Amino acid sequence: MNLSMRWLREFVDIDENINMREFSEAITMSGSKVESFEKEGSELKNIVVGRVLSTEKHPDADRLTVCKVDVGEAEPIQIVTAATNVVPDVLVPVAKDNSVVHSGQKIKKGKLRGVLSQGMFCSVAELGVTVHDFPYAIEDGIFLIQEDCKVGDDIRDAIGLNDTKVEFEITSNRPDCFSVIGLAREAAATYNKPLKLHTPVVKGIGESCEGMLDVKIENKELCKMYSAKIVKNVRVKPSPRWLRERLRAMGVRPINNIVDITNYVMLEYGQPMHAFDLRFVDGAKIRIRNAKAGETITTLDGIERKLSEKNLIIADENKPIAIAGVMGGEFSGIVDDTNTIVFESANFDGASVRLTAKEHGMRTDASSRYEKGLDPNNCLPALQRACELVELLDAGDVYDGEIIDFAGESIDKINVRKRIALEPDWINSFLDTKLSVDEMRAILTKLECEFDGEDVLPPTFRPDLQHKADIAEEIARFVGYNTIPSTSISGGAQGKYTARQKFDNKIASTMLALGLSEIMTYSFVSPKYYDKILMPKDSKLRRSVVITNPLGEDTSVMRTTALPSILEILAKNYNNRNEKAYLYELAREYIPTTDDKLPVEKNKLIGGFYGLSDFFELKGIVEETLDRLSIYDYDVEASADEFAYHPGRCAVLTIDGERIGVFGELHPQVAENYGIVERVYAFELEADLLFKYTKSEKQYTPLPKFPAVTRDIAVICDENIPVLTLEKAMKKSAGSTLESVKLFDVYQGEQIEKGKKNVAFRITMRSHNETLTDEHANSTMKKIMKALENEGAVLRA
């Protein structure tokens, strides 16, 4: 919904110099959300009104004219143009040097065929308007201005292209806000200003329309009210500039005075209207009924539509003349020779209009308003306003009186307001406020609610107010949500992450930081997946939970290992020619029990990748993950017993003898089974055990006060002794002065005995109480060497 600020100020005293950002924020906080705002013509730069002083032919071009133009400066400027409708003494839009037109094109002075041109004349299109906005203009030529303006005026002010448009996002429960008056009510309440509503006054011609038209509602469930007024001696012509400006700002194209009046009233009051040419209403009868089987209508868009018996229509004595609430018929429109018209203002059932519009594939401005549920009490004021505009614009002569039919016996039944008990204590408890009854009543009063004792009587244009919670919401939005204190929920747990949720989040952030993308796979798989990862026939993992009613064989069992699932995704990426893929999943595996109980559900952190990688990158990912999870005291042992992995490039992780995971290069046959013709790496970590061993509490270590002492040693040992074994032996024997042990070289070659390897470490020692002496360091090194000798390592000579 677009809103013209100039139109809004007719109903509420909003300062013309108001900061639009502040206005948007204020009215958004009170419940009417602003999407954006825009000043009309803001893209136009340095374009003014000019008067052509003289014209003469270009000396070197037959189709060009050299013009002297007064633009309100000390000296006239010269413009070369190819336009044929520019003559002396006309007013024209002049884009001067360094100007910008509607398309964004920048205009600079230059020479045309050797003659200086200091700007450009503009057409309506170059100003961002159309001939509908200025009917006297021509499309293919320069805009010759006929407005009341003077030379040198900014073109935006001269032609009224200076309104501010505000775009609102209106929710479907607030049909009243699909109108200028509805948004004016919200602005008035937001700024605590009086709302200046105008009561339409129709003078009439002293002749009654009684007997000229017979109106009858045949389906009283789908039409609550139908009202009409008749206008004769219709004078179809362009609307005045002020009306065209308002329609343009609201996003509606001006057409002619009669059509523009119906659109104007729809925008102002939110009440759709239609005008029928009385000569095409057979029998001067209007019937609001359901369509008959086989009936058709050609709508205003020129399309013949077959009607169903569920469609509510407006019909004359013989035929449908409009689809109720959606669109009029082809012969109901206003044309140049129209003499007598019928203005229609009715209230149709919103659901019926919605279904009909959807059935015929046409959603109009009228149907979009009707389907939200309109106030039947708005019909007559809107009808009066339309006829008032007819007289104001001298568009015709209005007959006295209205022709009305109601679904009920009288209009009194339509005027009945709902009753909602005002419960101040409940509202204060609900909102956590301490408002007095008078404060609540003051807010509701400015929203046009009335009171009957302790009951609130909402206005009929507010169908969204049905319950005491709705009343509380109205109070809250004008008290200000930002002024209501924030309080904790009483009687329940506070919203926060559990320790396990924090742990899982840390895993996710670590994986993403290491370059792995998260995937999510199905927990049910095919039994054939176990063969593809070379699972032994007698493996306990082949015993799976079988799904009773599976979608197919490929989803017939619950997985006992998530490795095939991630390999399927890696294979898809490889087949799609992705150069590399790094994936992970916090997966769940289902291990059946020996009895009929539910299976044991294990959480597994599993990852896999291929492309531009090697075993040491995999090892680094696993080590960094464990480090981020504060898991340090783990053992890494080479393993050749993992069925899915390469027997010489696989390792098992344990903590105190408990297996926490495995990582390594996949067996080449497994990679081949998945169609991946390069090395694939994977890791499987028991997430539940990682959570068990993680150290959530961090221990602070102060910065050292004393210097460190370093020693480098190189030892020779059997090539099958893991370096980790030597590191553990050193750390265990060195005592508290040992700060770190770092491996920096492993060598095997001609200078080392076959079957042996040279391993070099840098040992860092430090005391927190004193500066270490050589004696202290040497004593520690003796302990370290003795521990290494016990593991089969000797100091290299």
KAJO-V948805 format. One record per residue. N is the residue number from 0. PHI is phi in whole degrees, 0 to 359 (999 if undefined). PSI is psi as a letter, one per 30 degrees, with the letter a starting at -180 (999 if undefined). NEAR is the number of other ideal C-beta (glycine too) atoms within 8 Angstrom. Layout:
N & PHI & PSI & NEAR
N & PHI & PSI & NEAR
This chain:
0 & 999 & j & 9
1 & 270 & k & 10
2 & 230 & k & 13
3 & 276 & k & 13
4 & 295 & e & 12
5 & 295 & e & 11
6 & 291 & e & 12
7 & 301 & e & 14
8 & 292 & f & 10
9 & 291 & f & 6
10 & 250 & f & 11
11 & 223 & k & 13
12 & 281 & i & 7
13 & 260 & k & 12
14 & 305 & k & 5
15 & 295 & f & 5
16 & 261 & g & 3
17 & 298 & k & 8
18 & 290 & j & 5
19 & 293 & f & 10
20 & 292 & e & 7
21 & 293 & e & 8
22 & 299 & e & 13
23 & 298 & e & 11
24 & 292 & e & 9
25 & 295 & e & 10
26 & 283 & f & 12
27 & 292 & e & 10
28 & 294 & f & 10
29 & 271 & g & 11
30 & 117 & f & 7
31 & 249 & j & 12
32 & 287 & k & 7
33 & 266 & k & 14
34 & 275 & e & 6
35 & 194 & l & 6
36 & 220 & l & 12
37 & 208 & k & 8
38 & 274 & k & 9
39 & 303 & k & 11
40 & 70 & g & 11
41 & 295 & f & 6
42 & 280 & f & 8
43 & 280 & k & 14
44 & 229 & k & 7
45 & 61 & h & 9
46 & 247 & k & 15
47 & 229 & l & 14
48 & 277 & k & 17
49 & 234 & l & 14
50 & 245 & k & 11
51 & 287 & k & 14
52 & 270 & e & 10
53 & 202 & l & 7
54 & 225 & k & 10
55 & 210 & l & 5
56 & 293 & k & 7
57 & 293 & k & 13
58 & 295 & f & 6
59 & 238 & g & 6
60 & 210 & k & 8
61 & 291 & f & 5
62 & 264 & g & 5
63 & 250 & k & 13
64 & 235 & k & 12
65 & 260 & k & 12
66 & 242 & k & 14
67 & 262 & k & 11
68 & 231 & k & 15
69 & 272 & j & 9
70 & 243 & g & 13
71 & 85 & g & 10
72 & 257 & l & 7
73 & 297 & e & 2
74 & 236 & k & 4
75 & 296 & l & 9
76 & 251 & l & 13
77 & 247 & k & 12
78 & 229 & k & 13
79 & 259 & k & 13
80 & 223 & l & 12
81 & 258 & g & 6
82 & 292 & k & 9
83 & 259 & f & 5
84 & 258 & g & 8
85 & 266 & k & 14
86 & 227 & l & 7
87 & 302 & k & 7
88 & 78 & g & 6
89 & 270 & l & 10
90 & 267 & k & 10
91 & 221 & l & 16
92 & 283 & k & 15
93 & 243 & j & 16
94 & 272 & j & 14
95 & 282 & a & 13
96 & 301 & k & 9
97 & 65 & h & 8
98 & 250 & l & 14
99 & 227 & k & 11
100 & 262 & l & 14
101 & 303 & e & 9
102 & 288 & f & 5
103 & 95 & f & 7
104 & 291 & k & 6
105 & 268 & k & 7
106 & 252 & k & 12
107 & 231 & l & 6
108 & 290 & l & 7
109 & 188 & a & 6
110 & 248 & k & 7
111 & 246 & j & 10
112 & 54 & h & 9
113 & 87 & f & 6
114 & 249 & k & 13
115 & 295 & k & 8
116 & 235 & k & 13
117 & 261 & g & 9
118 & 164 & a & 14
119 & 207 & k & 11
120 & 281 & l & 14
121 & 245 & k & 15
122 & 268 & l & 11
123 & 297 & e & 13
124 & 297 & e & 9
125 & 286 & f & 11
126 & 260 & f & 17
127 & 83 & g & 9
128 & 238 & l & 10
129 & 227 & l & 9
130 & 290 & f & 9
131 & 290 & e & 8
132 & 283 & e & 10
133 & 225 & i & 11
134 & 302 & f & 6
135 & 279 & f & 5
136 & 280 & l & 9
137 & 243 & l & 6
138 & 285 & e & 9
139 & 259 & i & 4
140 & 180 & l & 9
141 & 288 & k & 12
142 & 285 & j & 12
143 & 267 & j & 11
144 & 286 & k & 12
145 & 243 & g & 5
146 & 279 & l & 8
147 & 278 & j & 2
148 & 210 & l & 10
149 & 231 & l & 6
150 & 300 & k & 11
151 & 94 & f & 8
152 & 296 & k & 11
153 & 300 & k & 7
154 & 299 & f & 15
155 & 294 & e & 11
156 & 286 & e & 9
157 & 294 & e & 11
158 & 251 & g & 12
159 & 74 & g & 10
160 & 263 & h & 12
161 & 220 & g & 8
162 & 281 & l & 13
163 & 249 & k & 11
164 & 257 & k & 15
165 & 244 & k & 13
166 & 262 & k & 12
167 & 253 & k & 13
168 & 258 & j & 8
169 & 261 & k & 9
170 & 284 & l & 5
171 & 292 & f & 6
172 & 274 & g & 7
173 & 238 & i & 10
174 & 297 & f & 14
175 & 294 & f & 11
176 & 275 & f & 13
177 & 274 & h & 12
178 & 202 & l & 13
179 & 294 & e & 13
180 & 296 & e & 11
181 & 298 & e & 13
182 & 289 & f & 14
183 & 295 & e & 12
184 & 301 & e & 12
185 & 294 & e & 13
186 & 294 & e & 13
187 & 297 & e & 14
188 & 291 & e & 11
189 & 295 & e & 11
190 & 261 & g & 9
191 & 53 & h & 6
192 & 245 & l & 9
193 & 291 & k & 6
194 & 266 & k & 9
195 & 259 & i & 8
196 & 270 & k & 6
197 & 254 & k & 4
198 & 270 & j & 5
199 & 299 & k & 9
200 & 236 & k & 6
201 & 248 & k & 10
202 & 286 & e & 6
203 & 76 & l & 8
204 & 246 & g & 9
205 & 82 & g & 4
206 & 241 & k & 7
207 & 278 & k & 6
208 & 269 & g & 13
209 & 300 & k & 6
210 & 88 & f & 3
211 & 278 & f & 9
212 & 212 & k & 13
213 & 251 & j & 7
214 & 247 & k & 12
215 & 213 & k & 9
216 & 269 & j & 11
217 & 268 & e & 8
218 & 251 & j & 10
219 & 281 & f & 9
220 & 280 & e & 6
221 & 260 & f & 11
222 & 219 & j & 16
223 & 276 & f & 10
224 & 204 & k & 14
225 & 222 & k & 13
226 & 230 & l & 13
227 & 210 & k & 15
228 & 229 & l & 16
229 & 247 & k & 15
230 & 236 & k & 15
231 & 248 & l & 10
232 & 52 & h & 8
233 & 296 & k & 13
234 & 243 & j & 8
235 & 282 & k & 11
236 & 198 & l & 7
237 & 296 & k & 8
238 & 284 & l & 12
239 & 293 & l & 7
240 & 300 & e & 7
241 & 299 & e & 7
242 & 287 & e & 12
243 & 297 & e & 15
244 & 297 & e & 12
245 & 292 & e & 14
246 & 298 & e & 15
247 & 299 & e & 12
248 & 296 & f & 13
249 & 272 & g & 13
250 & 86 & g & 6
251 & 245 & k & 9
252 & 279 & k & 7
253 & 294 & k & 13
254 & 235 & d & 6
255 & 209 & l & 11
256 & 301 & e & 12
257 & 289 & e & 15
258 & 297 & e & 10
259 & 297 & e & 14
260 & 297 & e & 15
261 & 297 & e & 13
262 & 292 & e & 11
263 & 298 & e & 12
264 & 294 & e & 14
265 & 300 & e & 16
266 & 288 & e & 12
267 & 285 & e & 11
268 & 260 & f & 11
269 & 79 & g & 15
270 & 253 & j & 14
271 & 298 & k & 9
272 & 225 & l & 13
273 & 215 & k & 11
274 & 241 & k & 14
275 & 260 & k & 13
276 & 281 & j & 14
277 & 301 & f & 12
278 & 292 & f & 6
279 & 264 & g & 10
280 & 265 & j & 14
281 & 299 & k & 9
282 & 71 & g & 8
283 & 51 & h & 8
284 & 237 & k & 12
285 & 237 & k & 15
286 & 237 & k & 9
287 & 259 & j & 18
288 & 215 & l & 9
289 & 278 & k & 11
290 & 294 & l & 13
291 & 267 & l & 7
292 & 303 & k & 5
293 & 90 & f & 5
294 & 290 & k & 11
295 & 229 & l & 9
296 & 212 & k & 15
297 & 263 & j & 9
298 & 278 & l & 13
299 & 301 & f & 9
300 & 277 & g & 6
301 & 83 & g & 6
302 & 259 & k & 6
303 & 278 & k & 6
304 & 237 & k & 10
305 & 273 & k & 7
306 & 269 & k & 13
307 & 254 & l & 7
308 & 290 & f & 8
309 & 275 & f & 9
310 & 282 & k & 12
311 & 276 & k & 17
312 & 229 & l & 16
313 & 258 & k & 11
314 & 231 & l & 12
315 & 262 & a & 12
316 & 294 & f & 6
317 & 239 & f & 6
318 & 208 & l & 8
319 & 289 & k & 13
320 & 240 & f & 16
321 & 193 & l & 14
322 & 269 & j & 18
323 & 306 & k & 16
324 & 78 & f & 15
325 & 243 & d & 13
326 & 202 & k & 12
327 & 280 & l & 11
328 & 279 & l & 13
329 & 302 & e & 9
330 & 263 & g & 7
331 & 262 & f & 13
332 & 284 & l & 8
333 & 265 & k & 11
334 & 238 & l & 7
335 & 299 & e & 4
336 & 261 & g & 4
337 & 297 & k & 11
338 & 247 & e & 7
339 & 232 & k & 12
340 & 234 & l & 14
341 & 245 & j & 13
342 & 275 & k & 15
343 & 252 & k & 12
344 & 220 & j & 12
345 & 225 & l & 12
346 & 233 & j & 11
347 & 249 & l & 12
348 & 296 & k & 10
349 & 297 & e & 11
350 & 295 & e & 7
351 & 296 & e & 13
352 & 296 & e & 16
353 & 299 & e & 11
354 & 295 & e & 9
355 & 294 & e & 16
356 & 297 & e & 14
357 & 292 & e & 8
358 & 300 & e & 9
359 & 263 & g & 9
360 & 64 & h & 4
361 & 220 & k & 10
362 & 241 & j & 6
363 & 253 & l & 9
364 & 301 & e & 9
365 & 293 & e & 12
366 & 295 & e & 16
367 & 295 & f & 10
368 & 275 & e & 14
369 & 301 & e & 14
370 & 294 & f & 12
371 & 270 & f & 11
372 & 92 & j & 7
373 & 259 & l & 12
374 & 278 & j & 10
375 & 297 & f & 10
376 & 288 & f & 10
377 & 273 & f & 13
378 & 297 & e & 13
379 & 292 & e & 11
380 & 301 & e & 12
381 & 294 & e & 14
382 & 297 & e & 15
383 & 296 & e & 11
384 & 296 & e & 12
385 & 298 & e & 15
386 & 288 & e & 14
387 & 298 & e & 11
388 & 293 & e & 12
389 & 302 & e & 13
390 & 290 & e & 11
391 & 295 & e & 6
392 & 269 & g & 11
393 & 51 & h & 5
394 & 263 & f & 14
395 & 166 & a & 11
396 & 248 & k & 7
397 & 265 & k & 14
398 & 290 & l & 14
399 & 286 & k & 9
400 & 85 & l & 8
401 & 237 & l & 9
402 & 250 & j & 13
403 & 229 & k & 10
404 & 223 & k & 9
405 & 244 & l & 12
406 & 287 & e & 8
407 & 261 & a & 9
408 & 285 & e & 4
409 & 204 & l & 6
410 & 289 & f & 8
411 & 300 & e & 6
412 & 292 & f & 9
413 & 286 & e & 12
414 & 280 & f & 8
415 & 295 & k & 5
416 & 265 & l & 9
417 & 289 & l & 7
418 & 240 & k & 8
419 & 230 & k & 13
420 & 294 & k & 8
421 & 273 & j & 15
422 & 243 & i & 7
423 & 302 & e & 10
424 & 296 & e & 6
425 & 295 & e & 9
426 & 297 & e & 16
427 & 296 & e & 11
428 & 292 & e & 7
429 & 293 & e & 8
430 & 267 & f & 12
431 & 60 & h & 8
432 & 238 & l & 9
433 & 227 & h & 3
434 & 274 & k & 11
435 & 277 & l & 6
436 & 297 & e & 7
437 & 296 & e & 6
438 & 295 & e & 8
439 & 295 & e & 13
440 & 295 & e & 10
441 & 296 & e & 8
442 & 295 & e & 12
443 & 292 & e & 14
444 & 293 & e & 8
445 & 288 & f & 10
446 & 265 & g & 12
447 & 68 & g & 7
448 & 278 & k & 11
449 & 248 & l & 8
450 & 229 & k & 10
451 & 229 & j & 6
452 & 67 & b & 4
453 & 265 & g & 4
454 & 261 & k & 10
455 & 266 & k & 13
456 & 246 & j & 10
457 & 294 & l & 10
458 & 294 & l & 9
459 & 291 & f & 11
460 & 277 & g & 10
461 & 245 & i & 9
462 & 291 & f & 10
463 & 281 & f & 7
464 & 270 & j & 13
465 & 237 & f & 7
466 & 218 & l & 7
467 & 298 & f & 11
468 & 293 & e & 7
469 & 293 & e & 11
470 & 295 & e & 14
471 & 298 & e & 12
472 & 295 & e & 8
473 & 299 & e & 12
474 & 294 & e & 14
475 & 296 & e & 11
476 & 289 & f & 11
477 & 262 & f & 12
478 & 292 & e & 12
479 & 108 & j & 8
480 & 301 & e & 8
481 & 285 & f & 5
482 & 264 & f & 5
483 & 282 & k & 11
484 & 296 & k & 4
485 & 278 & k & 3
486 & 227 & l & 6
487 & 283 & l & 4
488 & 292 & k & 7
489 & 270 & k & 5
490 & 77 & g & 3
491 & 208 & l & 5
492 & 291 & k & 3
493 & 284 & k & 6
494 & 287 & j & 4
495 & 200 & l & 4
496 & 286 & k & 6
497 & 284 & l & 6
498 & 300 & e & 7
499 & 290 & e & 7
500 & 295 & e & 8
501 & 297 & e & 10
502 & 296 & e & 13
503 & 296 & e & 10
504 & 295 & e & 9
505 & 293 & e & 10
506 & 299 & e & 13
507 & 298 & e & 10
508 & 294 & e & 8
509 & 293 & e & 12
510 & 298 & e & 12
511 & 295 & e & 10
512 & 294 & f & 6
513 & 273 & g & 10
514 & 94 & g & 5
515 & 261 & k & 12
516 & 263 & k & 8
517 & 280 & k & 11
518 & 234 & l & 9
519 & 221 & j & 4
520 & 244 & l & 11
521 & 290 & k & 6
522 & 278 & f & 9
523 & 254 & k & 10
524 & 225 & a & 13
525 & 265 & k & 9
526 & 301 & f & 11
527 & 293 & f & 7
528 & 300 & e & 12
529 & 294 & e & 12
530 & 293 & e & 8
531 & 292 & f & 11
532 & 260 & g & 14
533 & 63 & h & 11
534 & 292 & k & 12
535 & 302 & k & 6
536 & 298 & e & 5
537 & 265 & g & 4
538 & 293 & k & 9
539 & 296 & f & 4
540 & 288 & f & 9
541 & 285 & f & 11
542 & 277 & j & 6
543 & 244 & l & 12
544 & 285 & k & 8
545 & 268 & k & 6
546 & 281 & k & 10
547 & 294 & e & 4
548 & 232 & i & 3
549 & 285 & l & 9
550 & 290 & f & 4
551 & 176 & l & 6
552 & 296 & e & 8
553 & 292 & f & 7
554 & 228 & h & 11
555 & 261 & f & 11
556 & 228 & l & 11
557 & 274 & k & 11
558 & 293 & k & 14
559 & 258 & f & 11
560 & 216 & k & 12
561 & 269 & f & 14
562 & 301 & e & 12
563 & 298 & e & 13
564 & 296 & e & 14
565 & 287 & f & 18
566 & 291 & e & 16
567 & 298 & e & 11
568 & 289 & e & 12
569 & 299 & e & 16
570 & 296 & e & 11
571 & 298 & e & 8
572 & 296 & e & 10
573 & 294 & e & 13
574 & 293 & f & 7
575 & 275 & g & 6
576 & 66 & h & 5
577 & 283 & k & 8
578 & 300 & e & 5
579 & 208 & l & 9
580 & 210 & k & 12
581 & 238 & j & 10
582 & 231 & l & 15
583 & 212 & l & 14
584 & 209 & k & 14
585 & 272 & i & 11
586 & 262 & l & 13
587 & 238 & k & 9
588 & 246 & k & 12
589 & 239 & j & 14
590 & 257 & j & 9
591 & 292 & l & 9
592 & 264 & l & 9
593 & 283 & f & 2
594 & 255 & a & 4
595 & 269 & g & 3
596 & 285 & l & 5
597 & 297 & l & 3
598 & 293 & l & 10
599 & 281 & k & 7
600 & 259 & j & 8
601 & 252 & k & 10
602 & 267 & k & 11
603 & 232 & k & 14
604 & 268 & j & 17
605 & 234 & k & 14
606 & 221 & l & 14
607 & 204 & l & 15
608 & 200 & l & 15
609 & 213 & l & 13
610 & 91 & k & 9
611 & 54 & h & 4
612 & 216 & l & 10
613 & 211 & a & 7
614 & 296 & e & 9
615 & 289 & e & 6
616 & 294 & e & 9
617 & 300 & e & 16
618 & 299 & e & 10
619 & 295 & e & 8
620 & 297 & e & 12
621 & 294 & e & 13
622 & 295 & e & 8
623 & 294 & e & 10
624 & 297 & e & 14
625 & 295 & e & 12
626 & 294 & e & 9
627 & 296 & f & 8
628 & 272 & g & 12
629 & 59 & h & 9
630 & 245 & j & 12
631 & 241 & e & 6
632 & 275 & i & 5
633 & 239 & l & 11
634 & 251 & k & 7
635 & 239 & k & 8
636 & 231 & k & 8
637 & 296 & k & 7
638 & 220 & k & 11
639 & 244 & g & 7
640 & 254 & g & 4
641 & 274 & j & 11
642 & 298 & f & 10
643 & 268 & f & 11
644 & 249 & l & 14
645 & 297 & k & 10
646 & 296 & f & 8
647 & 254 & g & 5
648 & 224 & h & 8
649 & 213 & k & 15
650 & 219 & k & 11
651 & 248 & k & 12
652 & 259 & k & 15
653 & 222 & l & 11
654 & 229 & j & 12
655 & 52 & h & 5
656 & 82 & f & 4
657 & 266 & k & 7
658 & 289 & k & 8
659 & 246 & f & 12
660 & 167 & l & 12
661 & 214 & k & 13
662 & 211 & l & 13
663 & 163 & a & 16
664 & 279 & k & 11
665 & 290 & l & 15
666 & 302 & k & 11
667 & 305 & e & 7
668 & 292 & e & 7
669 & 295 & e & 14
670 & 300 & e & 13
671 & 293 & e & 9
672 & 299 & f & 9
673 & 261 & g & 13
674 & 73 & g & 8
675 & 256 & j & 11
676 & 263 & h & 5
677 & 195 & l & 7
678 & 291 & k & 9
679 & 238 & k & 15
680 & 240 & k & 16
681 & 211 & l & 17
682 & 219 & k & 15
683 & 229 & j & 13
684 & 239 & k & 13
685 & 286 & j & 13
686 & 297 & e & 12
687 & 294 & e & 8
688 & 288 & e & 10
689 & 300 & e & 15
690 & 296 & e & 9
691 & 295 & e & 6
692 & 262 & f & 10
693 & 291 & k & 10
694 & 254 & j & 7
695 & 287 & f & 7
696 & 269 & k & 4
697 & 268 & k & 5
698 & 254 & k & 4
699 & 282 & k & 4
700 & 242 & j & 3
701 & 292 & l & 5
702 & 297 & k & 3
703 & 293 & k & 8
704 & 264 & f & 5
705 & 241 & l & 11
706 & 289 & l & 7
707 & 264 & l & 10
708 & 242 & k & 11
709 & 243 & k & 8
710 & 223 & k & 9
711 & 252 & k & 9
712 & 228 & l & 11
713 & 232 & k & 11
714 & 236 & l & 14
715 & 246 & k & 13
716 & 213 & l & 14
717 & 296 & k & 8
718 & 293 & f & 8
719 & 269 & g & 3
720 & 276 & k & 11
721 & 294 & k & 8
722 & 301 & e & 9
723 & 300 & e & 8
724 & 298 & e & 9
725 & 293 & e & 16
726 & 298 & e & 11
727 & 297 & e & 8
728 & 297 & e & 12
729 & 295 & e & 15
730 & 294 & e & 9
731 & 288 & e & 7
732 & 265 & f & 10
733 & 286 & f & 12
734 & 90 & a & 7
735 & 285 & f & 3
736 & 282 & f & 11
737 & 289 & k & 14
738 & 262 & e & 7
739 & 199 & l & 6
740 & 232 & k & 11
741 & 234 & k & 7
742 & 284 & k & 10
743 & 231 & f & 7
744 & 197 & k & 8
745 & 228 & k & 9
746 & 226 & k & 8
747 & 223 & k & 8
748 & 185 & a & 5
749 & 296 & e & 3
750 & 278 & f & 3
751 & 244 & k & 11
752 & 302 & k & 5
753 & 301 & k & 4
754 & 86 & g & 5
755 & 244 & l & 11
756 & 216 & l & 11
757 & 259 & k & 13
758 & 237 & k & 14
759 & 245 & k & 13
760 & 234 & l & 15
761 & 251 & k & 10
762 & 253 & k & 15
763 & 247 & k & 12
764 & 237 & k & 16
765 & 201 & k & 12
766 & 251 & k & 10
767 & 271 & f & 6
768 & 244 & f & 4
769 & 200 & l & 5
770 & 279 & k & 6
771 & 290 & k & 13
772 & 262 & l & 6
773 & 300 & e & 6
774 & 296 & e & 6
775 & 297 & e & 12
776 & 294 & e & 12
777 & 296 & e & 8
778 & 296 & e & 8
779 & 294 & e & 13
780 & 294 & e & 11
781 & 296 & e & 8
782 & 296 & e & 11
783 & 295 & e & 14
784 & 295 & e & 10
785 & 294 & e & 9
786 & 293 & e & 12
787 & 292 & e & 15
788 & 297 & e & 9
789 & 293 & f & 7
790 & 266 & g & 11
791 & 94 & g & 7
792 & 249 & k & 11
793 & 236 & l & 8
794 & 294 & k & 9
795 & 286 & k & 7
796 & 289 & 999 & 2
